[in-house]
């Protein structure tokens, strides 16, 4: 009996945490305001393979995305990117979008992580800085 009550309290706490997150934390997904605006003014257009959901206003003049996870604009696939920026009115749902041979699959932005790009000479790179060649003379005031 006690285990059931405990699980109910945990569920309520989880729901409250989700509600507060929607109120204040925009970068982890939709906020309460976005949810309300989408319900009142949005028309569902489609969903991409990552689970991001795309909407347009009922008038058709505005377009937005509700991310499945953290809000990161680079997670929008190429086909949807064109639709989001009004370059085309045809969504990948209406017409199958075939990616070009040079389009690569999404990679998350690694800035600020241990996997971030660090060029040669960076203080955070383990490699030593390239040796200076004789083609450069440092400026010195006279």
WOTAVEN-V290770 format. One line per field, one symbol per residue. ss: DSSP state (@ for helix, = for strand, . for the rest). phi: phi as a letter, one per 20 degrees, with the letter a starting at -180 (. if undefined). psi: psi as a letter, one per 30 degrees, with the letter a starting at -180 (. if undefined). A space follows every 50 residues. Layout:
ss = ???
phi = ???
psi = ???
This chain:
ss = .@@@@@@@@@@@@@@@@@@@@@@@.@@@...@@@@@@@@@@======... ..=====.....====......@@@..@@@@@@@................ ..........................................
phi = .ffffffffffffffffffffffddffepfeffffffffedecfdrcefe nfddccfffneccbcdfeoffbgfeefgffgfffelebeeefffcgedff feeeffcffegndfeffcfgnffeeffeffffeeecdffcfe
psi = eeeeeeeeeeeeeeeeeeeeefefjffgakleeeeeeeeeflkkeakaff gkkklllffgfkklkjkiakjjfffkleefeeeeggflfklfeekkkjkl ffkllkkljgkglfglkjlkfkffkfllkkkklggkkkkkk.
